[in-house]
């Protein structure tokens, strides 16, 4: 199974959104089934087979999540981030304002699923092919 150090090493190669699909392929090859990213503090939990999981600690100060979630606002936030108009910290703040509690990267279905504080899906986006 994978280690936290392997996940961090793979993530360190991501310099822009264009690198994201290759990153997902790399961590999937290490045995990752999914991971959850907590928008409130940046903590991540990586999941493998048979209940295996590895937590990574929070990386920033706690931010509040808007209880009035807006899929429309989130779609806009995602679109401008994918166009390179925002950096990652800004994206996380804007996602929190749109009501995102966490996103789930599902490497089996190749989806990024944004969820509100009640665990409801707000937006689900396909993860592009890495172009291999």
N, C-alpha and C positions, 0 to 999 in steps of 0.2 A: 504494500500500500504506500501511498504518497506521504510526504512529511510537510509540515508547515514551511520548512526551508525550501523545498522544491516548489511549492506554490508561490512563495515570495520571489524566487529566482525567475520563474516564468513570468510573473507579473512585472518584474523590473524591466523586461524587454519591451513593454508596451509604452510607446512614446506618443501615440495618437490613436484615434478611433480606427484608423486603417490597420493597426496592428492587432486589434481586438480579436478578429476571427482566427488568426494564427495562434494567439494566446489560448483561446478556447480549445483549439485542436490539441495543443501541447498538454494542457492540464487534463483533457479528456483521455489522452494517451497514457497519462500517469495513473488513471483509474478513477478520476473524479466523475461522480454521477451528477452532482449539483452543488451549488453553493448559495448561501444567503448573505446578502449585504445589508446591514442595518443602517438606514439613512440617519437615524438619530445620533449615532456615534461612530460609524465606520467599522464596527466590529463585523467580522466575517466568520462563518462556519462552513467548512468544506466537508462534503459527504462523499463517501465511497460505498462499496458493497457491504452487505451484511451488517448495517448499522454503524460502520466505521465512520468516525468524524473527527475533525481537527479544528478547534476554535482558534481564531486570531483575535487579539485584544482590540479594543476601541482605539481609534487613531486621532480623534478630535473631540473637542468639547461637545457636550450634549446639546442637541438642537431640538426644538419642538416641532412636532408634526401637525400640520393643519388637520383638524378633525373633519372638515368639510372638503372631502377629496373631489378633485375635478379631473376626469379622464381627458377632457378637451385641453385644459391647461397643461397637463402632463404631456400630451402629444406635441404641443408647441415647444415645451421645454426640451423634449427629446430631439425634435427636429433641429432646433437652433444649435444644440450641442453637437449633433452629428455633422452639422455644417461647419463646425469649428469656431462658432461664435462665443462659446463659453468654455472655461477651464473646468476641471473635475470638481473642485470645491464649490464653484458657482452652480454647477449642475446639481450637486447634492442639496444645496440650499434651496434651489428652485424646485427640486423634486419634493422636498419637505413641505414647501409652501403649497404644492399641488396635492398634498395629502398622502405621499408615498411613505410608508413605514419601512418597507424593505423591497428589494428586488431579488428574484431567484433566477439564477442561471441554471437551466436544465440542459445538460449536455446530451442526454438521450434524445430529447425532442428538439434540441438546438433552438431553444427559446429563452428570451429574457422576459420574465413576468414581473410586473410592478404591482405591488399589493398595498392596500390601505391598512389602517390600524386594526380593522376587523378581519384581516386576512382575505378580503375580497380582491379579485383581480381587477385592476384599473385598465391596464394596457398590456398586451402580450406582443412581443416583437420577435420575428425570426432572426437568428444569428446568421449572418452571411457566411457562405463557404469561404474558406481561407484561400481558395484558388490553387490548390495542389493539383 
